[in-house]
Amino acid sequence: MKENQIHSFTQVQDTGIELEIAADLHAGFPNPATDHAGETIDLTREMVRHPESTFYARIAGDSMLDAGIRDGDIVVVDRALEPCNGDFVVACVDGEFTLKEYQFDTKNQCVWLIPHNPHYSKIKVTANNDFIVWGVVTYCVHKTKGTW
């Protein structure tokens, strides 16, 4: 097991590439998607609200496995958003970047960074820590076939 770390950051750039999309694709009973043939989608425009403050990051580790974020996944991180309880955030705690669920504890005046893997412990962040929420994770992209 390896604690989630951020492998690398890449600033978002609009490539202008539009892919054909089949809208309303059902995961249950088959439904022909020919009604929407010819529609296109630009994934950058779809997933990025604030291009000037949004980055992609590659994940290394498994502390968020039960949330569907796996080793090798790419996350979209928006630095313009303020974190809310329950958001997944990229945070820097005492010089180390990590990806966790954010919870502000008003009673104890601290932040909890919560992993989604029972093999890891919560991280309590207090005024004694050097701490910053670097950005809020808005999307996660991972392969469904093959390995990284």
Backbone as JSON Lines, residues from 0, in Angstrom:
{"i":0,"aa":"M","n":[0.83,-1.18,0.0],"ca":[0.0,0.0,0.0],"c":[0.88,1.24,0.0]}
{"i":1,"aa":"K","n":[0.41,2.24,-0.68],"ca":[1.17,3.47,-0.79],"c":[0.23,4.65,-0.63]}
{"i":2,"aa":"E","n":[0.56,5.55,0.27],"ca":[-0.22,6.76,0.51],"c":[-0.32,7.53,-0.81]}
{"i":3,"aa":"N","n":[-1.52,8.09,-1.1],"ca":[-1.68,8.87,-2.32],"c":[-0.76,10.07,-2.31]}
{"i":4,"aa":"Q","n":[-0.07,10.24,-3.41],"ca":[0.77,11.39,-3.63],"c":[0.46,11.91,-5.02]}
{"i":5,"aa":"I","n":[0.8,13.15,-5.25],"ca":[0.62,13.72,-6.56],"c":[1.92,13.52,-7.32]}
{"i":6,"aa":"H","n":[1.82,12.84,-8.44],"ca":[3.0,12.5,-9.24],"c":[3.54,13.71,-9.98]}
{"i":7,"aa":"S","n":[2.65,14.45,-10.64],"ca":[3.06,15.62,-11.39],"c":[1.85,16.49,-11.67]}
{"i":8,"aa":"F","n":[2.1,17.77,-11.92],"ca":[1.05,18.71,-12.26],"c":[1.27,19.2,-13.68]}
{"i":9,"aa":"T","n":[0.19,19.35,-14.42],"ca":[0.24,19.9,-15.76],"c":[-0.87,20.91,-15.9]}
{"i":10,"aa":"Q","n":[-0.55,22.13,-16.31],"ca":[-1.59,23.14,-16.47],"c":[-2.45,22.78,-17.67]}
{"i":11,"aa":"V","n":[-3.73,23.05,-17.54],"ca":[-4.7,22.74,-18.59],"c":[-4.47,23.66,-19.78]}
{"i":12,"aa":"Q","n":[-4.51,23.07,-20.97],"ca":[-4.45,23.85,-22.2],"c":[-5.59,23.38,-23.08]}
{"i":13,"aa":"D","n":[-6.25,24.32,-23.73],"ca":[-7.35,23.97,-24.63],"c":[-6.75,23.48,-25.93]}
{"i":14,"aa":"T","n":[-6.99,22.2,-26.23],"ca":[-6.45,21.62,-27.45],"c":[-7.35,21.85,-28.65]}
{"i":15,"aa":"G","n":[-8.61,22.18,-28.39],"ca":[-9.55,22.38,-29.48],"c":[-9.99,21.08,-30.13]}
{"i":16,"aa":"I","n":[-9.65,19.97,-29.53],"ca":[-10.03,18.66,-30.08],"c":[-11.43,18.33,-29.61]}
{"i":17,"aa":"E","n":[-12.31,18.08,-30.57],"ca":[-13.67,17.68,-30.24],"c":[-13.88,16.24,-30.67]}
{"i":18,"aa":"L","n":[-14.44,15.44,-29.78],"ca":[-14.7,14.03,-30.05],"c":[-16.19,13.82,-30.25]}
{"i":19,"aa":"E","n":[-16.53,12.86,-31.09],"ca":[-17.95,12.54,-31.29],"c":[-18.5,11.93,-30.02]}
{"i":20,"aa":"I","n":[-19.73,12.26,-29.68],"ca":[-20.34,11.79,-28.43],"c":[-21.67,11.11,-28.71]}
{"i":21,"aa":"A","n":[-21.9,10.05,-27.97],"ca":[-23.21,9.39,-27.98],"c":[-23.86,9.76,-26.65]}
{"i":22,"aa":"A","n":[-24.8,10.68,-26.68],"ca":[-25.42,11.17,-25.45],"c":[-26.42,10.16,-24.91]}
{"i":23,"aa":"D","n":[-26.68,10.24,-23.63],"ca":[-27.68,9.4,-22.96],"c":[-27.41,7.91,-23.14]}
{"i":24,"aa":"L","n":[-26.16,7.52,-23.05],"ca":[-25.79,6.12,-23.16],"c":[-26.18,5.42,-21.87]}
{"i":25,"aa":"H","n":[-27.04,4.43,-21.95],"ca":[-27.55,3.75,-20.78],"c":[-26.65,2.58,-20.41]}
{"i":26,"aa":"A","n":[-26.41,2.42,-19.11],"ca":[-25.58,1.31,-18.64],"c":[-26.43,0.07,-18.35]}
{"i":27,"aa":"G","n":[-27.71,0.18,-18.52],"ca":[-28.62,-0.95,-18.28],"c":[-29.04,-1.57,-19.6]}
{"i":28,"aa":"F","n":[-30.34,-1.53,-19.88],"ca":[-30.9,-2.11,-21.09],"c":[-30.38,-1.37,-22.32]}
{"i":29,"aa":"P","n":[-29.95,-2.07,-23.35],"ca":[-29.41,-1.41,-24.55],"c":[-30.4,-0.42,-25.15]}
{"i":30,"aa":"N","n":[-29.86,0.72,-25.59],"ca":[-30.66,1.77,-26.19],"c":[-29.85,2.38,-27.32]}
{"i":31,"aa":"P","n":[-30.26,2.24,-28.57],"ca":[-29.47,2.81,-29.67],"c":[-29.28,4.3,-29.48]}
{"i":32,"aa":"A","n":[-28.06,4.76,-29.69],"ca":[-27.75,6.18,-29.47],"c":[-27.63,6.92,-30.79]}
{"i":33,"aa":"T","n":[-28.31,6.46,-31.81],"ca":[-28.2,7.08,-33.12],"c":[-28.86,8.45,-33.19]}
{"i":34,"aa":"D","n":[-29.74,8.76,-32.23],"ca":[-30.4,10.07,-32.23],"c":[-29.41,11.22,-32.11]}
{"i":35,"aa":"H","n":[-28.25,10.94,-31.53],"ca":[-27.29,12.01,-31.26],"c":[-26.03,11.89,-32.11]}
{"i":36,"aa":"A","n":[-26.08,11.1,-33.15],"ca":[-24.91,10.92,-34.01],"c":[-24.48,12.27,-34.57]}
{"i":37,"aa":"G","n":[-23.2,12.52,-34.58],"ca":[-22.66,13.76,-35.12],"c":[-22.41,14.82,-34.07]}
{"i":38,"aa":"E","n":[-22.99,14.7,-32.86],"ca":[-22.68,15.67,-31.8],"c":[-21.24,15.45,-31.35]}
{"i":39,"aa":"T","n":[-20.59,16.54,-30.93],"ca":[-19.22,16.43,-30.46],"c":[-19.08,17.0,-29.06]}
{"i":40,"aa":"I","n":[-17.97,16.64,-28.43],"ca":[-17.67,17.14,-27.1],"c":[-16.18,17.47,-27.03]}
{"i":41,"aa":"D","n":[-15.86,18.55,-26.38],"ca":[-14.48,18.93,-26.09],"c":[-14.29,18.66,-24.61]}
{"i":42,"aa":"L","n":[-13.48,17.68,-24.26],"ca":[-13.35,17.28,-22.86],"c":[-12.78,18.4,-21.98]}
{"i":43,"aa":"T","n":[-11.9,19.21,-22.52],"ca":[-11.37,20.32,-21.72],"c":[-12.48,21.3,-21.39]}
{"i":44,"aa":"R","n":[-13.28,21.66,-22.37],"ca":[-14.38,22.6,-22.1],"c":[-15.42,21.98,-21.18]}
{"i":45,"aa":"E","n":[-15.61,20.67,-21.26],"ca":[-16.58,19.98,-20.43],"c":[-16.14,19.9,-18.97]}
{"i":46,"aa":"M","n":[-14.86,19.68,-18.73],"ca":[-14.37,19.4,-17.38],"c":[-13.7,20.57,-16.68]}
{"i":47,"aa":"V","n":[-13.43,21.66,-17.39],"ca":[-12.65,22.76,-16.83],"c":[-13.46,24.05,-16.84]}
{"i":48,"aa":"R","n":[-13.8,24.53,-15.63],"ca":[-14.54,25.81,-15.51],"c":[-13.61,27.01,-15.47]}
{"i":49,"aa":"H","n":[-12.43,26.84,-14.89],"ca":[-11.49,27.95,-14.72],"c":[-10.13,27.54,-15.31]}
{"i":50,"aa":"P","n":[-9.97,27.66,-16.64],"ca":[-8.74,27.17,-17.28],"c":[-7.45,27.77,-16.72]}
{"i":51,"aa":"E","n":[-7.5,29.04,-16.33],"ca":[-6.28,29.7,-15.85],"c":[-5.83,29.18,-14.49]}
{"i":52,"aa":"S","n":[-6.7,28.48,-13.76],"ca":[-6.33,28.0,-12.43],"c":[-6.59,26.5,-12.26]}
{"i":53,"aa":"T","n":[-6.67,25.79,-13.38],"ca":[-6.95,24.36,-13.33],"c":[-5.76,23.58,-13.85]}
{"i":54,"aa":"F","n":[-5.48,22.47,-13.16],"ca":[-4.35,21.63,-13.5],"c":[-4.79,20.17,-13.54]}
{"i":55,"aa":"Y","n":[-4.03,19.37,-14.26],"ca":[-4.18,17.93,-14.21],"c":[-3.07,17.39,-13.31]}
{"i":56,"aa":"A","n":[-3.35,16.34,-12.58],"ca":[-2.32,15.71,-11.75],"c":[-2.48,14.2,-11.87]}
{"i":57,"aa":"R","n":[-1.35,13.5,-11.9],"ca":[-1.37,12.04,-11.94],"c":[-1.2,11.53,-10.51]}
{"i":58,"aa":"I","n":[-2.03,10.57,-10.12],"ca":[-2.04,10.04,-8.77],"c":[-1.09,8.86,-8.64]}
{"i":59,"aa":"A","n":[-0.4,8.81,-7.52],"ca":[0.45,7.67,-7.17],"c":[0.03,7.22,-5.78]}
{"i":60,"aa":"G","n":[-0.48,6.01,-5.66],"ca":[-0.88,5.5,-4.35],"c":[-2.31,5.0,-4.34]}
{"i":61,"aa":"D","n":[-2.72,4.44,-3.19],"ca":[-4.03,3.8,-3.12],"c":[-4.88,4.24,-1.93]}
{"i":62,"aa":"S","n":[-4.58,5.36,-1.31],"ca":[-5.34,5.76,-0.13],"c":[-6.76,6.24,-0.45]}
{"i":63,"aa":"M","n":[-7.07,6.44,-1.73],"ca":[-8.42,6.87,-2.12],"c":[-9.11,5.82,-2.98]}
{"i":64,"aa":"L","n":[-8.64,4.6,-2.89],"ca":[-9.14,3.5,-3.71],"c":[-10.64,3.29,-3.58]}
{"i":65,"aa":"D","n":[-11.17,3.33,-2.36],"ca":[-12.6,3.09,-2.15],"c":[-13.47,4.25,-2.64]}
{"i":66,"aa":"A","n":[-12.86,5.36,-3.02],"ca":[-13.59,6.47,-3.63],"c":[-13.49,6.41,-5.15]}
{"i":67,"aa":"G","n":[-12.84,5.35,-5.66],"ca":[-12.72,5.19,-7.1],"c":[-11.53,5.9,-7.7]}
{"i":68,"aa":"I","n":[-10.63,6.41,-6.87],"ca":[-9.43,7.09,-7.36],"c":[-8.26,6.13,-7.17]}
{"i":69,"aa":"R","n":[-7.68,5.7,-8.29],"ca":[-6.68,4.64,-8.27],"c":[-5.29,5.16,-8.65]}
{"i":70,"aa":"D","n":[-4.32,4.36,-8.31],"ca":[-2.93,4.63,-8.7],"c":[-2.87,4.81,-10.22]}
{"i":71,"aa":"G","n":[-2.27,5.9,-10.67],"ca":[-2.14,6.17,-12.09],"c":[-3.26,7.02,-12.68]}
{"i":72,"aa":"D","n":[-4.34,7.23,-11.93],"ca":[-5.44,8.06,-12.43],"c":[-4.97,9.5,-12.64]}
{"i":73,"aa":"I","n":[-5.71,10.21,-13.46],"ca":[-5.48,11.63,-13.67],"c":[-6.67,12.37,-13.05]}
{"i":74,"aa":"V","n":[-6.37,13.35,-12.2],"ca":[-7.43,14.16,-11.62],"c":[-7.34,15.58,-12.17]}
{"i":75,"aa":"V","n":[-8.51,16.23,-12.25],"ca":[-8.6,17.62,-12.65],"c":[-8.73,18.41,-11.35]}
{"i":76,"aa":"V","n":[-7.82,19.36,-11.13],"ca":[-7.75,20.11,-9.88],"c":[-7.98,21.59,-10.17]}
{"i":77,"aa":"D","n":[-9.04,22.14,-9.56],"ca":[-9.4,23.55,-9.77],"c":[-8.98,24.35,-8.54]}
{"i":78,"aa":"R","n":[-8.01,25.23,-8.73],"ca":[-7.49,26.04,-7.63],"c":[-8.38,27.25,-7.33]}
{"i":79,"aa":"A","n":[-9.36,27.53,-8.18],"ca":[-10.24,28.68,-7.97],"c":[-11.38,28.36,-7.0]}
{"i":80,"aa":"L","n":[-11.6,27.08,-6.72],"ca":[-12.71,26.69,-5.85],"c":[-12.3,26.64,-4.39]}
{"i":81,"aa":"E","n":[-13.19,27.06,-3.52],"ca":[-12.99,26.93,-2.08],"c":[-13.48,25.54,-1.66]}
{"i":82,"aa":"P","n":[-12.73,24.85,-0.83],"ca":[-13.16,23.5,-0.45],"c":[-14.38,23.54,0.48]}
{"i":83,"aa":"C","n":[-15.25,22.57,0.3],"ca":[-16.41,22.36,1.16],"c":[-16.27,20.97,1.78]}
{"i":84,"aa":"N","n":[-16.91,20.76,2.92],"ca":[-16.88,19.45,3.54],"c":[-17.34,18.39,2.53]}
{"i":85,"aa":"G","n":[-16.57,17.32,2.45],"ca":[-16.87,16.24,1.53],"c":[-16.17,16.34,0.2]}
{"i":86,"aa":"D","n":[-15.59,17.5,-0.12],"ca":[-14.83,17.63,-1.36],"c":[-13.54,16.82,-1.27]}
{"i":87,"aa":"F","n":[-13.08,16.33,-2.41],"ca":[-11.75,15.75,-2.49],"c":[-10.82,16.9,-2.85]}
{"i":88,"aa":"V","n":[-9.73,17.02,-2.1],"ca":[-8.81,18.13,-2.3],"c":[-7.38,17.63,-2.46]}
{"i":89,"aa":"V","n":[-6.6,18.44,-3.16],"ca":[-5.16,18.28,-3.14],"c":[-4.67,19.28,-2.1]}
{"i":90,"aa":"A","n":[-4.01,18.76,-1.07],"ca":[-3.55,19.61,0.02],"c":[-2.06,19.4,0.22]}
{"i":91,"aa":"C","n":[-1.42,20.42,0.73],"ca":[-0.02,20.32,1.1],"c":[0.05,20.45,2.62]}
{"i":92,"aa":"V","n":[0.52,19.4,3.26],"ca":[0.64,19.37,4.72],"c":[2.11,19.19,5.06]}
{"i":93,"aa":"D","n":[2.68,20.2,5.7],"ca":[4.08,20.17,6.1],"c":[5.0,19.77,4.95]}
{"i":94,"aa":"G","n":[4.72,20.35,3.78],"ca":[5.59,20.14,2.61],"c":[5.27,18.92,1.76]}
{"i":95,"aa":"E","n":[4.28,18.13,2.14],"ca":[3.92,16.93,1.39],"c":[2.54,17.1,0.76]}
{"i":96,"aa":"F","n":[2.45,16.85,-0.55],"ca":[1.17,16.9,-1.24],"c":[0.43,15.59,-1.05]}
{"i":97,"aa":"T","n":[-0.89,15.68,-0.89],"ca":[-1.72,14.5,-0.75],"c":[-3.11,14.79,-1.31]}
{"i":98,"aa":"L","n":[-3.83,13.75,-1.65],"ca":[-5.21,13.84,-2.09],"c":[-6.08,13.12,-1.07]}
{"i":99,"aa":"K","n":[-7.04,13.86,-0.5],"ca":[-7.92,13.29,0.53],"c":[-9.27,14.0,0.5]}
{"i":100,"aa":"E","n":[-10.23,13.44,1.24],"ca":[-11.51,14.1,1.46],"c":[-11.3,15.17,2.53]}
{"i":101,"aa":"Y","n":[-11.89,16.33,2.32],"ca":[-11.74,17.48,3.22],"c":[-12.94,17.56,4.17]}
{"i":102,"aa":"Q","n":[-12.65,17.7,5.47],"ca":[-13.69,17.93,6.48],"c":[-13.19,18.98,7.47]}
{"i":103,"aa":"F","n":[-13.92,20.09,7.58],"ca":[-13.57,21.09,8.59],"c":[-14.35,20.79,9.85]}
{"i":104,"aa":"D","n":[-13.65,20.67,10.96],"ca":[-14.24,20.34,12.27],"c":[-14.37,21.64,13.07]}
{"i":105,"aa":"T","n":[-15.56,22.22,13.09],"ca":[-15.76,23.5,13.77],"c":[-15.59,23.37,15.28]}
{"i":106,"aa":"K","n":[-16.0,22.24,15.82],"ca":[-15.9,22.05,17.27],"c":[-14.45,22.07,17.74]}
{"i":107,"aa":"N","n":[-13.59,21.36,17.03],"ca":[-12.17,21.27,17.42],"c":[-11.27,22.24,16.67]}
{"i":108,"aa":"Q","n":[-11.86,23.06,15.78],"ca":[-11.1,24.04,14.99],"c":[-9.9,23.4,14.31]}
{"i":109,"aa":"C","n":[-10.18,22.33,13.56],"ca":[-9.13,21.67,12.8],"c":[-9.73,21.15,11.5]}
{"i":110,"aa":"V","n":[-8.87,20.69,10.64],"ca":[-9.28,20.06,9.38],"c":[-8.89,18.6,9.46]}
{"i":111,"aa":"W","n":[-9.77,17.76,8.97],"ca":[-9.46,16.34,8.84],"c":[-9.32,16.03,7.36]}
{"i":112,"aa":"L","n":[-8.24,15.37,7.01],"ca":[-8.04,14.86,5.66],"c":[-8.28,13.36,5.73]}
{"i":113,"aa":"I","n":[-9.31,12.91,5.04],"ca":[-9.81,11.55,5.23],"c":[-9.49,10.68,4.03]}
{"i":114,"aa":"P","n":[-8.77,9.59,4.25],"ca":[-8.52,8.65,3.15],"c":[-9.76,7.79,2.91]}
{"i":115,"aa":"H","n":[-9.81,7.16,1.77],"ca":[-10.89,6.23,1.45],"c":[-10.29,4.86,1.2]}
{"i":116,"aa":"N","n":[-9.59,4.38,2.2],"ca":[-8.99,3.05,2.22],"c":[-8.78,2.74,3.71]}
{"i":117,"aa":"P","n":[-9.34,1.64,4.2],"ca":[-9.26,1.35,5.64],"c":[-7.85,1.11,6.16]}
{"i":118,"aa":"H","n":[-6.89,0.98,5.28],"ca":[-5.5,0.75,5.71],"c":[-4.77,2.06,6.05]}
{"i":119,"aa":"Y","n":[-5.45,3.19,5.9],"ca":[-4.85,4.49,6.18],"c":[-5.63,5.22,7.26]}
{"i":120,"aa":"S","n":[-4.94,6.07,7.99],"ca":[-5.57,6.86,9.06],"c":[-5.88,8.27,8.58]}
{"i":121,"aa":"K","n":[-6.86,8.89,9.23],"ca":[-7.17,10.29,8.98],"c":[-5.95,11.13,9.36]}
{"i":122,"aa":"I","n":[-5.82,12.28,8.71],"ca":[-4.78,13.23,9.04],"c":[-5.45,14.43,9.7]}
{"i":123,"aa":"K","n":[-5.07,14.72,10.95],"ca":[-5.6,15.88,11.65],"c":[-4.66,17.06,11.37]}
{"i":124,"aa":"V","n":[-5.24,18.15,10.88],"ca":[-4.47,19.34,10.56],"c":[-4.88,20.44,11.52]}
{"i":125,"aa":"T","n":[-3.91,20.98,12.23],"ca":[-4.16,22.05,13.21],"c":[-3.35,23.28,12.83]}
{"i":126,"aa":"A","n":[-3.46,24.3,13.64],"ca":[-2.7,25.53,13.42],"c":[-1.19,25.28,13.5]}
{"i":127,"aa":"N","n":[-0.78,24.18,14.09],"ca":[0.64,23.85,14.2],"c":[1.23,23.3,12.9]}
{"i":128,"aa":"N","n":[0.39,22.94,11.95],"ca":[0.86,22.41,10.68],"c":[0.99,23.53,9.65]}
{"i":129,"aa":"D","n":[1.94,23.35,8.74],"ca":[2.04,24.19,7.56],"c":[1.08,23.56,6.56]}
{"i":130,"aa":"F","n":[-0.06,24.22,6.29],"ca":[-1.15,23.6,5.55],"c":[-1.77,24.55,4.54]}
{"i":131,"aa":"I","n":[-2.03,24.03,3.36],"ca":[-2.77,24.78,2.35],"c":[-3.55,23.78,1.5]}
{"i":132,"aa":"V","n":[-4.79,24.14,1.19],"ca":[-5.54,23.38,0.19],"c":[-5.11,23.94,-1.15]}
{"i":133,"aa":"W","n":[-4.48,23.11,-1.93],"ca":[-3.92,23.55,-3.2],"c":[-4.99,23.63,-4.27]}
{"i":134,"aa":"G","n":[-6.03,22.8,-4.16],"ca":[-7.12,22.84,-5.12],"c":[-8.15,21.76,-4.83]}
{"i":135,"aa":"V","n":[-9.3,21.9,-5.47],"ca":[-10.4,20.96,-5.31],"c":[-10.45,20.06,-6.55]}
{"i":136,"aa":"V","n":[-10.56,18.76,-6.31],"ca":[-10.64,17.8,-7.41],"c":[-12.06,17.83,-7.96]}
{"i":137,"aa":"T","n":[-12.16,18.05,-9.28],"ca":[-13.48,18.14,-9.91],"c":[-13.79,16.93,-10.79]}
{"i":138,"aa":"Y","n":[-12.78,16.26,-11.29],"ca":[-12.96,15.05,-12.11],"c":[-11.81,14.1,-11.88]}
{"i":139,"aa":"C","n":[-12.08,12.82,-12.12],"ca":[-11.06,11.79,-12.09],"c":[-11.18,10.98,-13.37]}
{"i":140,"aa":"V","n":[-10.07,10.75,-14.02],"ca":[-10.05,9.99,-15.27],"c":[-9.19,8.75,-15.05]}
{"i":141,"aa":"H","n":[-9.77,7.59,-15.36],"ca":[-8.96,6.37,-15.29],"c":[-9.35,5.39,-16.37]}
{"i":142,"aa":"K","n":[-8.38,4.57,-16.72],"ca":[-8.62,3.53,-17.72],"c":[-9.54,2.48,-17.14]}
{"i":143,"aa":"T","n":[-10.32,1.88,-18.01],"ca":[-11.14,0.75,-17.59],"c":[-10.63,-0.55,-18.2]}
{"i":144,"aa":"K","n":[-9.68,-0.47,-19.11],"ca":[-9.1,-1.67,-19.74],"c":[-7.59,-1.53,-19.74]}
{"i":145,"aa":"G","n":[-6.91,-2.58,-19.34],"ca":[-5.46,-2.54,-19.35],"c":[-4.9,-1.87,-18.11]}
{"i":146,"aa":"T","n":[-3.63,-1.71,-18.11],"ca":[-2.97,-1.08,-16.96],"c":[-2.17,0.11,-17.45]}
{"i":147,"aa":"W","n":[-1.8,0.94,-16.51],"ca":[-0.96,2.1,-16.83],"c":[0.38,1.6,-17.12]}
